Amino acid sequence: MQRASDYEEAIAARFSELEQQIKPIVSKYYLFAGETEWVGEIAESVAGFLAAVQFPLDPESIGFLERLVEYILVFPELTEGWLRASGGQTVPLAEFCRRGFESHEARFETANMRRMIPELEVLNKCLDALVVVGNVSDATGQWLPTLFAELVGMIRTEYYASVDTLVSGSINLFTIRCKTLCDVANLVSRENTLVCLKNAILDHCLADILARHRCLDDEERKQMSYSLLVRFFSAAVSNEFRWPYSKVSEPQTGPVNPPKKRLATILFADDALVRSLVEIVREDLGSKDDTTRLQALFFLGSMVKLKHESIIASLFLAPSEKPEHIDLDNIAQWKRVFFQSDSMPKVPSMPFDMSQSLQWYDWNLAKDSILSELFDVLATSKDDEAVYQAYSVLLDISRQVHGRISDLWVPNGKMISLMEMLLTSGKNDKICTDFVTEMYCIIRACAVMEYITYKCL
């Protein structure tokens, strides 16, 4: 067997010494909790170990780091000790992650991806540990915005590199950074911390990205930009709050509860962000270039397919009241036909929560809205693909909010009237007829069960 290098031996010895310091505290933690004498020495030893670890990481070092993460989760006092010692400025574990990410950027094009993945995973675990500690430690929670700013700053950097070079390596690294953002967002349990993450995204990432997007005049780069934006928002539409450290002792401060709002909801409640997105999409929908218009339509379709009500409502809808005498819970045909039609996957267990307390909406047809621009596309475009995509967006919006759009359920609704105008003008007869048949005729047939009378088309 080949003898380990001097570096590997030194790291192994250093971690062994570190564990000899930590294990007595672990075994008698109930005696040490509340005391701080032991924190400084161990925090300094952990910082020294992290500073000594070199990149690329060898498998043994990755194992040491995974064990170290568990200790940091058990002892939030260590992170607090680092912050006290540095006046709230420096966390060695974050500095270690920064070195790791910089190393990846320097060797991403030439490195063996199979070897880099374990490195990325352990770096993400280190970031996750800091976020989890921030859930239970006020001092660490107050420092987290610094970490968030760096994280989203890396996403911005990779966005620039991707649209400038169109190189797959930068695009892959952008996707990896977005995945890291998703993992971090899913671990935050404090709503005020999520607000800090949202602010970091807007101030240090999205504002610059959207400004850059508007300046792109090359169609290939604009298409890439839209694709990257979809990847970013897919990461922001994070899954349910997760607490993956069930094997780790629960902090003494009590259970960690999920926040009532998630990142995407908070993000798309920001008027400035929504306004910027709407302006960008409207500009591209109004372009005389068919490719630009189609890219904007595909982007809208992708945003709707994220299936996040906050996104759909902020971009396309306005709050409204539920029409009287409409009880979607009792319209079995509506659920079966509209959501289980041939164009939708047959999912028997698909949930249909039509609670009367859910928010209802109406179409946002204001002059400065995306929908008004969509109707300009329907009325003026000679590109069948663009027209089809515009109708698809409208249909998907209705489905994703489970039909809770009041205009769909009232006689002579605004949208159906616009459709009738397109039909009578002879514009896009077949596509428009198919759309009306697929959505409005189904709705009206179901609505008959609620004694709603419609005029005939």
VOZA-533077 format. One record per residue (C-alpha): residue number from 1; residue in one letter; x, y, z. Coordinates in steps of 0.2 Angstrom, whole numbers, plus 5000, padded with zeros to 4 digits. Layout:
REM VOZA-533077
<num=NUM residuo=A u=X v=Y w=Z>
...
REM end
This chain:
REM VOZA-533077
<num=1 residuo=M u=5000 v=5000 w=5000>
<num=2 residuo=Q u=5006 v=5017 w=4995>
<num=3 residuo=R u=5012 v=5028 w=5010>
<num=4 residuo=A u=5001 v=5043 w=5013>
<num=5 residuo=S u=5009 v=5060 w=5009>
<num=6 residuo=D u=5016 v=5071 w=5023>
<num=7 residuo=Y u=5001 v=5083 w=5020>
<num=8 residuo=E u=4988 v=5069 w=5022>
<num=9 residuo=E u=4997 v=5063 w=5038>
<num=10 residuo=A u=4998 v=5080 w=5045>
<num=11 residuo=I u=4979 v=5083 w=5042>
<num=12 residuo=A u=4975 v=5067 w=5049>
<num=13 residuo=A u=4985 v=5070 w=5065>
<num=14 residuo=R u=4978 v=5087 w=5067>
<num=15 residuo=F u=4960 v=5081 w=5066>
<num=16 residuo=S u=4964 v=5067 w=5078>
<num=17 residuo=E u=4970 v=5080 w=5091>
<num=18 residuo=L u=4955 v=5091 w=5087>
<num=19 residuo=E u=4943 v=5076 w=5091>
<num=20 residuo=Q u=4953 v=5073 w=5107>
<num=21 residuo=Q u=4948 v=5091 w=5113>
<num=22 residuo=I u=4930 v=5090 w=5107>
<num=23 residuo=K u=4925 v=5072 w=5113>
<num=24 residuo=P u=4926 v=5076 w=5131>
<num=25 residuo=I u=4914 v=5091 w=5129>
<num=26 residuo=V u=4902 v=5080 w=5119>
<num=27 residuo=S u=4901 v=5067 w=5132>
<num=28 residuo=K u=4898 v=5079 w=5146>
<num=29 residuo=Y u=4889 v=5093 w=5136>
<num=30 residuo=Y u=4876 v=5095 w=5150>
<num=31 residuo=L u=4890 v=5100 w=5162>
<num=32 residuo=F u=4898 v=5113 w=5150>
<num=33 residuo=A u=4882 v=5120 w=5142>
<num=34 residuo=G u=4881 v=5139 w=5147>
<num=35 residuo=E u=4899 v=5140 w=5151>
<num=36 residuo=T u=4911 v=5148 w=5138>
<num=37 residuo=E u=4928 v=5144 w=5145>
<num=38 residuo=W u=4931 v=5129 w=5133>
<num=39 residuo=V u=4924 v=5138 w=5118>
<num=40 residuo=G u=4939 v=5149 w=5113>
<num=41 residuo=E u=4952 v=5135 w=5113>
<num=42 residuo=I u=4942 v=5123 w=5103>
<num=43 residuo=A u=4936 v=5137 w=5091>
<num=44 residuo=E u=4954 v=5141 w=5088>
<num=45 residuo=S u=4959 v=5123 w=5085>
<num=46 residuo=V u=4944 v=5121 w=5072>
<num=47 residuo=A u=4949 v=5137 w=5063>
<num=48 residuo=G u=4967 v=5131 w=5062>
<num=49 residuo=F u=4962 v=5114 w=5055>
<num=50 residuo=L u=4951 v=5122 w=5042>
<num=51 residuo=A u=4965 v=5134 w=5037>
<num=52 residuo=A u=4977 v=5119 w=5035>
<num=53 residuo=V u=4965 v=5109 w=5023>
<num=54 residuo=Q u=4970 v=5111 w=5005>
<num=55 residuo=F u=4961 v=5110 w=4989>
<num=56 residuo=P u=4957 v=5099 w=4980>
<num=57 residuo=L u=4951 v=5089 w=4994>
<num=58 residuo=D u=4956 v=5071 w=4996>
<num=59 residuo=P u=4943 v=5058 w=5002>
<num=60 residuo=E u=4950 v=5057 w=5019>
<num=61 residuo=S u=4949 v=5076 w=5022>
<num=62 residuo=I u=4931 v=5075 w=5015>
<num=63 residuo=G u=4927 v=5062 w=5029>
<num=64 residuo=F u=4935 v=5074 w=5042>
<num=65 residuo=L u=4925 v=5088 w=5037>
<num=66 residuo=E u=4909 v=5079 w=5037>
<num=67 residuo=R u=4912 v=5074 w=5055>
<num=68 residuo=L u=4917 v=5092 w=5059>
<num=69 residuo=V u=4901 v=5098 w=5052>
<num=70 residuo=E u=4892 v=5087 w=5065>
<num=71 residuo=Y u=4902 v=5095 w=5079>
<num=72 residuo=I u=4898 v=5112 w=5073>
<num=73 residuo=L u=4879 v=5108 w=5073>
<num=74 residuo=V u=4880 v=5101 w=5091>
<num=75 residuo=F u=4890 v=5116 w=5097>
<num=76 residuo=P u=4882 v=5133 w=5090>
<num=77 residuo=E u=4894 v=5140 w=5103>
<num=78 residuo=L u=4909 v=5138 w=5091>
<num=79 residuo=T u=4901 v=5149 w=5078>
<num=80 residuo=E u=4896 v=5162 w=5091>
<num=81 residuo=G u=4914 v=5161 w=5098>
<num=82 residuo=W u=4921 v=5165 w=5081>
<num=83 residuo=L u=4910 v=5180 w=5079>
<num=84 residuo=R u=4914 v=5186 w=5096>
<num=85 residuo=A u=4933 v=5185 w=5093>
<num=86 residuo=S u=4931 v=5194 w=5076>
<num=87 residuo=G u=4919 v=5207 w=5081>
<num=88 residuo=G u=4905 v=5199 w=5071>
<num=89 residuo=Q u=4915 v=5199 w=5055>
<num=90 residuo=T u=4924 v=5182 w=5052>
<num=91 residuo=V u=4918 v=5164 w=5052>
<num=92 residuo=P u=4932 v=5152 w=5048>
<num=93 residuo=L u=4920 v=5139 w=5041>
<num=94 residuo=A u=4913 v=5152 w=5029>
<num=95 residuo=E u=4931 v=5157 w=5024>
<num=96 residuo=F u=4935 v=5139 w=5021>
<num=97 residuo=C u=4920 v=5138 w=5009>
<num=98 residuo=R u=4925 v=5153 w=5000>
<num=99 residuo=R u=4942 v=5146 w=4997>
<num=100 residuo=G u=4934 v=5130 w=4990>
<num=101 residuo=F u=4922 v=5139 w=4978>
<num=102 residuo=E u=4937 v=5150 w=4972>
<num=103 residuo=S u=4947 v=5134 w=4969>
<num=104 residuo=H u=4932 v=5127 w=4959>
<num=105 residuo=E u=4931 v=5142 w=4948>
<num=106 residuo=A u=4950 v=5141 w=4944>
<num=107 residuo=R u=4950 v=5123 w=4939>
<num=108 residuo=F u=4932 v=5120 w=4934>
<num=109 residuo=E u=4936 v=5118 w=4915>
<num=110 residuo=T u=4950 v=5106 w=4918>
<num=111 residuo=A u=4945 v=5096 w=4934>
<num=112 residuo=N u=4938 v=5079 w=4935>
<num=113 residuo=M u=4919 v=5082 w=4938>
<num=114 residuo=R u=4917 v=5066 w=4947>
<num=115 residuo=R u=4931 v=5071 w=4959>
<num=116 residuo=M u=4923 v=5089 w=4961>
<num=117 residuo=I u=4906 v=5083 w=4966>
<num=118 residuo=P u=4911 v=5076 w=4983>
<num=119 residuo=E u=4920 v=5092 w=4986>
<num=120 residuo=L u=4904 v=5102 w=4982>
<num=121 residuo=E u=4893 v=5091 w=4993>
<num=122 residuo=V u=4904 v=5094 w=5008>
<num=123 residuo=L u=4906 v=5113 w=5005>
<num=124 residuo=N u=4887 v=5113 w=5004>
<num=125 residuo=K u=4885 v=5104 w=5020>
<num=126 residuo=C u=4897 v=5117 w=5028>
<num=127 residuo=L u=4885 v=5131 w=5022>
<num=128 residuo=D u=4870 v=5121 w=5028>
<num=129 residuo=A u=4878 v=5120 w=5045>
<num=130 residuo=L u=4880 v=5138 w=5046>
<num=131 residuo=V u=4862 v=5141 w=5041>
<num=132 residuo=V u=4855 v=5129 w=5054>
<num=133 residuo=V u=4866 v=5136 w=5068>
<num=134 residuo=G u=4858 v=5153 w=5062>
<num=135 residuo=N u=4841 v=5146 w=5066>
<num=136 residuo=V u=4845 v=5144 w=5084>
<num=137 residuo=S u=4858 v=5157 w=5087>
<num=138 residuo=D u=4854 v=5175 w=5087>
<num=139 residuo=A u=4872 v=5180 w=5084>
<num=140 residuo=T u=4875 v=5169 w=5070>
<num=141 residuo=G u=4858 v=5174 w=5062>
<num=142 residuo=Q u=4863 v=5192 w=5062>
<num=143 residuo=W u=4879 v=5187 w=5053>
<num=144 residuo=L u=4870 v=5177 w=5040>
<num=145 residuo=P u=4866 v=5191 w=5028>
<num=146 residuo=T u=4885 v=5192 w=5025>
<num=147 residuo=L u=4885 v=5174 w=5019>
<num=148 residuo=F u=4870 v=5177 w=5009>
<num=149 residuo=A u=4878 v=5191 w=5000>
<num=150 residuo=E u=4893 v=5181 w=4995>
<num=151 residuo=L u=4882 v=5166 w=4989>
<num=152 residuo=V u=4871 v=5176 w=4978>
<num=153 residuo=G u=4886 v=5186 w=4972>
<num=154 residuo=M u=4894 v=5170 w=4965>
<num=155 residuo=I u=4877 v=5167 w=4956>
<num=156 residuo=R u=4878 v=5184 w=4948>
<num=157 residuo=T u=4896 v=5181 w=4943>
<num=158 residuo=E u=4892 v=5164 w=4934>
<num=159 residuo=Y u=4878 v=5173 w=4926>
<num=160 residuo=Y u=4889 v=5186 w=4918>
<num=161 residuo=A u=4902 v=5172 w=4913>
<num=162 residuo=S u=4888 v=5162 w=4905>
<num=163 residuo=V u=4880 v=5175 w=4894>
<num=164 residuo=D u=4897 v=5182 w=4889>
<num=165 residuo=T u=4905 v=5166 w=4884>
<num=166 residuo=L u=4891 v=5154 w=4882>
<num=167 residuo=V u=4902 v=5140 w=4888>
<num=168 residuo=S u=4895 v=5125 w=4896>
<num=169 residuo=G u=4907 v=5125 w=4911>
<num=170 residuo=S u=4900 v=5142 w=4917>
<num=171 residuo=I u=4882 v=5137 w=4914>
<num=172 residuo=N u=4885 v=5121 w=4924>
<num=173 residuo=L u=4893 v=5131 w=4938>
<num=174 residuo=F u=4878 v=5143 w=4938>
<num=175 residuo=T u=4866 v=5129 w=4940>
<num=176 residuo=I u=4877 v=5121 w=4954>
<num=177 residuo=R u=4877 v=5138 w=4963>
<num=178 residuo=C u=4858 v=5139 w=4961>
<num=179 residuo=K u=4856 v=5122 w=4968>
<num=180 residuo=T u=4866 v=5128 w=4983>
<num=181 residuo=L u=4854 v=5143 w=4985>
<num=182 residuo=C u=4840 v=5131 w=4985>
<num=183 residuo=D u=4847 v=5120 w=4999>
<num=184 residuo=V u=4851 v=5135 w=5009>
<num=185 residuo=A u=4834 v=5142 w=5007>
<num=186 residuo=N u=4826 v=5126 w=5012>
<num=187 residuo=L u=4835 v=5126 w=5029>
<num=188 residuo=V u=4830 v=5143 w=5035>
<num=189 residuo=S u=4817 v=5142 w=5048>
<num=190 residuo=R u=4816 v=5161 w=5053>
<num=191 residuo=E u=4805 v=5172 w=5042>
<num=192 residuo=N u=4816 v=5187 w=5045>
<num=193 residuo=T u=4831 v=5177 w=5039>
<num=194 residuo=L u=4822 v=5173 w=5023>
<num=195 residuo=V u=4819 v=5192 w=5021>
<num=196 residuo=C u=4837 v=5195 w=5023>
<num=197 residuo=L u=4840 v=5181 w=5010>
<num=198 residuo=K u=4828 v=5190 w=4998>
<num=199 residuo=N u=4836 v=5207 w=5001>
<num=200 residuo=A u=4853 v=5199 w=4997>
<num=201 residuo=I u=4846 v=5191 w=4981>
<num=202 residuo=L u=4838 v=5208 w=4975>
<num=203 residuo=D u=4853 v=5219 w=4980>
<num=204 residuo=H u=4868 v=5208 w=4976>
<num=205 residuo=C u=4861 v=5198 w=4961>
<num=206 residuo=L u=4844 v=5200 w=4953>
<num=207 residuo=A u=4845 v=5219 w=4950>
<num=208 residuo=D u=4862 v=5217 w=4941>
<num=209 residuo=I u=4856 v=5202 w=4931>
<num=210 residuo=L u=4840 v=5210 w=4925>
<num=211 residuo=A u=4849 v=5226 w=4921>
<num=212 residuo=R u=4862 v=5216 w=4910>
<num=213 residuo=H u=4847 v=5206 w=4902>
<num=214 residuo=R u=4840 v=5222 w=4896>
<num=215 residuo=C u=4856 v=5227 w=4888>
<num=216 residuo=L u=4858 v=5211 w=4878>
<num=217 residuo=D u=4856 v=5213 w=4859>
<num=218 residuo=D u=4862 v=5196 w=4853>
<num=219 residuo=E u=4848 v=5184 w=4852>
<num=220 residuo=E u=4858 v=5169 w=4857>
<num=221 residuo=R u=4864 v=5178 w=4873>
<num=222 residuo=K u=4846 v=5184 w=4877>
<num=223 residuo=Q u=4840 v=5166 w=4875>
<num=224 residuo=M u=4854 v=5160 w=4887>
<num=225 residuo=S u=4849 v=5174 w=4899>
<num=226 residuo=Y u=4831 v=5168 w=4899>
<num=227 residuo=S u=4836 v=5150 w=4902>
<num=228 residuo=L u=4847 v=5156 w=4917>
<num=229 residuo=L u=4833 v=5166 w=4924>
<num=230 residuo=V u=4822 v=5151 w=4924>
<num=231 residuo=R u=4835 v=5140 w=4932>
<num=232 residuo=F u=4837 v=5154 w=4946>
<num=233 residuo=F u=4819 v=5155 w=4949>
<num=234 residuo=S u=4817 v=5136 w=4949>
<num=235 residuo=A u=4830 v=5136 w=4964>
<num=236 residuo=A u=4820 v=5150 w=4973>
<num=237 residuo=V u=4804 v=5140 w=4972>
<num=238 residuo=S u=4812 v=5129 w=4985>
<num=239 residuo=N u=4804 v=5113 w=4992>
<num=240 residuo=E u=4796 v=5112 w=5009>
<num=241 residuo=F u=4807 v=5117 w=5024>
<num=242 residuo=R u=4818 v=5102 w=5029>
<num=243 residuo=W u=4828 v=5098 w=5045>
<num=244 residuo=P u=4840 v=5084 w=5039>
<num=245 residuo=Y u=4850 v=5083 w=5055>
<num=246 residuo=S u=4839 v=5071 w=5064>
<num=247 residuo=K u=4854 v=5061 w=5071>
<num=248 residuo=V u=4861 v=5077 w=5079>
<num=249 residuo=S u=4855 v=5082 w=5096>
<num=250 residuo=E u=4841 v=5095 w=5095>
<num=251 residuo=P u=4847 v=5112 w=5102>
<num=252 residuo=Q u=4843 v=5117 w=5119>
<num=253 residuo=T u=4833 v=5132 w=5113>
<num=254 residuo=G u=4818 v=5121 w=5107>
<num=255 residuo=P u=4812 v=5114 w=5091>
<num=256 residuo=V u=4814 v=5122 w=5075>
<num=257 residuo=N u=4798 v=5126 w=5066>
<num=258 residuo=P u=4796 v=5130 w=5047>
<num=259 residuo=P u=4792 v=5148 w=5043>
<num=260 residuo=K u=4775 v=5152 w=5037>
<num=261 residuo=K u=4781 v=5159 w=5021>
<num=262 residuo=R u=4794 v=5152 w=5009>
<num=263 residuo=L u=4807 v=5162 w=4999>
<num=264 residuo=A u=4798 v=5163 w=4982>
<num=265 residuo=T u=4782 v=5170 w=4991>
<num=266 residuo=I u=4793 v=5183 w=4999>
<num=267 residuo=L u=4803 v=5187 w=4984>
<num=268 residuo=F u=4788 v=5189 w=4972>
<num=269 residuo=A u=4779 v=5200 w=4985>
<num=270 residuo=D u=4793 v=5213 w=4981>
<num=271 residuo=D u=4785 v=5226 w=4969>
<num=272 residuo=A u=4801 v=5232 w=4962>
<num=273 residuo=L u=4806 v=5214 w=4956>
<num=274 residuo=V u=4789 v=5211 w=4949>
<num=275 residuo=R u=4789 v=5228 w=4940>
<num=276 residuo=S u=4806 v=5225 w=4932>
<num=277 residuo=L u=4801 v=5207 w=4926>
<num=278 residuo=V u=4785 v=5214 w=4919>
<num=279 residuo=E u=4794 v=5228 w=4910>
<num=280 residuo=I u=4808 v=5216 w=4903>
<num=281 residuo=V u=4795 v=5204 w=4896>
<num=282 residuo=R u=4784 v=5217 w=4889>
<num=283 residuo=E u=4798 v=5225 w=4880>
<num=284 residuo=D u=4803 v=5208 w=4872>
<num=285 residuo=L u=4785 v=5203 w=4868>
<num=286 residuo=G u=4783 v=5220 w=4859>
<num=287 residuo=S u=4799 v=5217 w=4849>
<num=288 residuo=K u=4797 v=5216 w=4830>
<num=289 residuo=D u=4809 v=5202 w=4830>
<num=290 residuo=D u=4800 v=5185 w=4830>
<num=291 residuo=T u=4814 v=5176 w=4839>
<num=292 residuo=T u=4814 v=5189 w=4853>
<num=293 residuo=R u=4795 v=5188 w=4855>
<num=294 residuo=L u=4796 v=5169 w=4856>
<num=295 residuo=Q u=4810 v=5168 w=4869>
<num=296 residuo=A u=4799 v=5179 w=4880>
<num=297 residuo=L u=4784 v=5168 w=4878>
<num=298 residuo=F u=4794 v=5152 w=4882>
<num=299 residuo=F u=4801 v=5161 w=4897>
<num=300 residuo=L u=4783 v=5165 w=4903>
<num=301 residuo=G u=4778 v=5147 w=4900>
<num=302 residuo=S u=4792 v=5141 w=4910>
<num=303 residuo=M u=4788 v=5153 w=4924>
<num=304 residuo=V u=4770 v=5147 w=4925>
<num=305 residuo=K u=4776 v=5128 w=4924>
<num=306 residuo=L u=4785 v=5132 w=4940>
<num=307 residuo=K u=4768 v=5129 w=4948>
<num=308 residuo=H u=4770 v=5143 w=4961>
<num=309 residuo=E u=4755 v=5153 w=4965>
<num=310 residuo=S u=4764 v=5168 w=4971>
<num=311 residuo=I u=4774 v=5169 w=4954>
<num=312 residuo=I u=4759 v=5167 w=4943>
<num=313 residuo=A u=4748 v=5179 w=4953>
<num=314 residuo=S u=4761 v=5193 w=4954>
<num=315 residuo=L u=4765 v=5192 w=4935>
<num=316 residuo=F u=4747 v=5189 w=4928>
<num=317 residuo=L u=4733 v=5191 w=4940>
<num=318 residuo=A u=4725 v=5203 w=4952>
<num=319 residuo=P u=4717 v=5199 w=4969>
<num=320 residuo=S u=4698 v=5196 w=4968>
<num=321 residuo=E u=4683 v=5190 w=4977>
<num=322 residuo=K u=4675 v=5173 w=4974>
<num=323 residuo=P u=4659 v=5174 w=4964>
<num=324 residuo=E u=4644 v=5170 w=4973>
<num=325 residuo=H u=4637 v=5153 w=4973>
<num=326 residuo=I u=4653 v=5145 w=4966>
<num=327 residuo=D u=4658 v=5130 w=4976>
<num=328 residuo=L u=4672 v=5122 w=4967>
<num=329 residuo=D u=4673 v=5108 w=4980>
<num=330 residuo=N u=4657 v=5101 w=4973>
<num=331 residuo=I u=4661 v=5102 w=4955>
<num=332 residuo=A u=4668 v=5085 w=4952>
<num=333 residuo=Q u=4667 v=5086 w=4933>
<num=334 residuo=W u=4677 v=5102 w=4934>
<num=335 residuo=K u=4691 v=5093 w=4943>
<num=336 residuo=R u=4690 v=5078 w=4932>
<num=337 residuo=V u=4689 v=5086 w=4915>
<num=338 residuo=F u=4699 v=5101 w=4917>
<num=339 residuo=F u=4714 v=5095 w=4926>
<num=340 residuo=Q u=4714 v=5077 w=4920>
<num=341 residuo=S u=4711 v=5081 w=4901>
<num=342 residuo=D u=4721 v=5072 w=4887>
<num=343 residuo=S u=4734 v=5087 w=4888>
<num=344 residuo=M u=4737 v=5084 w=4907>
<num=345 residuo=P u=4746 v=5069 w=4915>
<num=346 residuo=K u=4734 v=5056 w=4922>
<num=347 residuo=V u=4738 v=5057 w=4941>
<num=348 residuo=P u=4725 v=5049 w=4951>
<num=349 residuo=S u=4731 v=5056 w=4967>
<num=350 residuo=M u=4732 v=5074 w=4961>
<num=351 residuo=P u=4727 v=5085 w=4976>
<num=352 residuo=F u=4712 v=5097 w=4973>
<num=353 residuo=D u=4712 v=5109 w=4987>
<num=354 residuo=M u=4697 v=5120 w=4983>
<num=355 residuo=S u=4696 v=5127 w=5001>
<num=356 residuo=Q u=4684 v=5142 w=5002>
<num=357 residuo=S u=4698 v=5152 w=5011>
<num=358 residuo=L u=4710 v=5151 w=4996>
<num=359 residuo=Q u=4713 v=5167 w=4987>
<num=360 residuo=W u=4703 v=5171 w=4971>
<num=361 residuo=Y u=4710 v=5181 w=4957>
<num=362 residuo=D u=4705 v=5191 w=4941>
<num=363 residuo=W u=4715 v=5193 w=4925>
<num=364 residuo=N u=4727 v=5208 w=4926>
<num=365 residuo=L u=4722 v=5217 w=4909>
<num=366 residuo=A u=4729 v=5234 w=4913>
<num=367 residuo=K u=4738 v=5243 w=4899>
<num=368 residuo=D u=4755 v=5240 w=4907>
<num=369 residuo=S u=4752 v=5222 w=4911>
<num=370 residuo=I u=4760 v=5206 w=4903>
<num=371 residuo=L u=4742 v=5200 w=4898>
<num=372 residuo=S u=4739 v=5216 w=4888>
<num=373 residuo=E u=4755 v=5212 w=4878>
<num=374 residuo=L u=4750 v=5194 w=4876>
<num=375 residuo=F u=4734 v=5200 w=4867>
<num=376 residuo=D u=4743 v=5211 w=4856>
<num=377 residuo=V u=4753 v=5196 w=4851>
<num=378 residuo=L u=4737 v=5186 w=4848>
<num=379 residuo=A u=4729 v=5200 w=4838>
<num=380 residuo=T u=4745 v=5205 w=4827>
<num=381 residuo=S u=4757 v=5190 w=4826>
<num=382 residuo=K u=4758 v=5180 w=4810>
<num=383 residuo=D u=4769 v=5167 w=4819>
<num=384 residuo=D u=4758 v=5152 w=4823>
<num=385 residuo=E u=4771 v=5146 w=4836>
<num=386 residuo=A u=4770 v=5163 w=4845>
<num=387 residuo=V u=4751 v=5163 w=4845>
<num=388 residuo=Y u=4751 v=5145 w=4851>
<num=389 residuo=Q u=4763 v=5149 w=4865>
<num=390 residuo=A u=4752 v=5164 w=4871>
<num=391 residuo=Y u=4737 v=5153 w=4872>
<num=392 residuo=S u=4746 v=5140 w=4881>
<num=393 residuo=V u=4752 v=5152 w=4894>
<num=394 residuo=L u=4734 v=5158 w=4897>
<num=395 residuo=L u=4728 v=5140 w=4898>
<num=396 residuo=D u=4742 v=5135 w=4911>
<num=397 residuo=I u=4738 v=5150 w=4922>
<num=398 residuo=S u=4720 v=5144 w=4924>
<num=399 residuo=R u=4725 v=5127 w=4928>
<num=400 residuo=Q u=4739 v=5131 w=4940>
<num=401 residuo=V u=4727 v=5141 w=4951>
<num=402 residuo=H u=4714 v=5128 w=4950>
<num=403 residuo=G u=4702 v=5139 w=4941>
<num=404 residuo=R u=4701 v=5152 w=4955>
<num=405 residuo=I u=4700 v=5166 w=4942>
<num=406 residuo=S u=4683 v=5175 w=4945>
<num=407 residuo=D u=4682 v=5181 w=4927>
<num=408 residuo=L u=4681 v=5162 w=4921>
<num=409 residuo=W u=4665 v=5160 w=4931>
<num=410 residuo=V u=4654 v=5175 w=4926>
<num=411 residuo=P u=4643 v=5178 w=4911>
<num=412 residuo=N u=4651 v=5189 w=4898>
<num=413 residuo=G u=4668 v=5188 w=4906>
<num=414 residuo=K u=4682 v=5200 w=4900>
<num=415 residuo=M u=4693 v=5186 w=4893>
<num=416 residuo=I u=4680 v=5177 w=4884>
<num=417 residuo=S u=4674 v=5193 w=4876>
<num=418 residuo=L u=4692 v=5196 w=4870>
<num=419 residuo=M u=4692 v=5179 w=4863>
<num=420 residuo=E u=4675 v=5182 w=4854>
<num=421 residuo=M u=4682 v=5197 w=4846>
<num=422 residuo=L u=4697 v=5187 w=4839>
<num=423 residuo=L u=4685 v=5174 w=4833>
<num=424 residuo=T u=4674 v=5186 w=4824>
<num=425 residuo=S u=4688 v=5195 w=4816>
<num=426 residuo=G u=4694 v=5179 w=4808>
<num=427 residuo=K u=4711 v=5180 w=4817>
<num=428 residuo=N u=4719 v=5163 w=4821>
<num=429 residuo=D u=4702 v=5154 w=4820>
<num=430 residuo=K u=4708 v=5137 w=4823>
<num=431 residuo=I u=4720 v=5140 w=4837>
<num=432 residuo=C u=4708 v=5152 w=4846>
<num=433 residuo=T u=4693 v=5140 w=4843>
<num=434 residuo=D u=4704 v=5126 w=4851>
<num=435 residuo=F u=4708 v=5137 w=4866>
<num=436 residuo=V u=4690 v=5142 w=4869>
<num=437 residuo=T u=4685 v=5124 w=4867>
<num=438 residuo=E u=4698 v=5117 w=4879>
<num=439 residuo=M u=4696 v=5130 w=4892>
<num=440 residuo=Y u=4680 v=5140 w=4892>
<num=441 residuo=C u=4668 v=5127 w=4885>
<num=442 residuo=I u=4674 v=5115 w=4899>
<num=443 residuo=I u=4672 v=5129 w=4912>
<num=444 residuo=R u=4654 v=5133 w=4906>
<num=445 residuo=A u=4649 v=5115 w=4905>
<num=446 residuo=C u=4654 v=5113 w=4923>
<num=447 residuo=A u=4647 v=5130 w=4928>
<num=448 residuo=V u=4629 v=5124 w=4922>
<num=449 residuo=M u=4630 v=5113 w=4938>
<num=450 residuo=E u=4630 v=5130 w=4948>
<num=451 residuo=Y u=4615 v=5137 w=4938>
<num=452 residuo=I u=4626 v=5150 w=4929>
<num=453 residuo=T u=4619 v=5155 w=4912>
<num=454 residuo=Y u=4631 v=5160 w=4898>
<num=455 residuo=K u=4627 v=5167 w=4881>
<num=456 residuo=C u=4632 v=5156 w=4867>
<num=457 residuo=L u=4647 v=5159 w=4857>
REM end
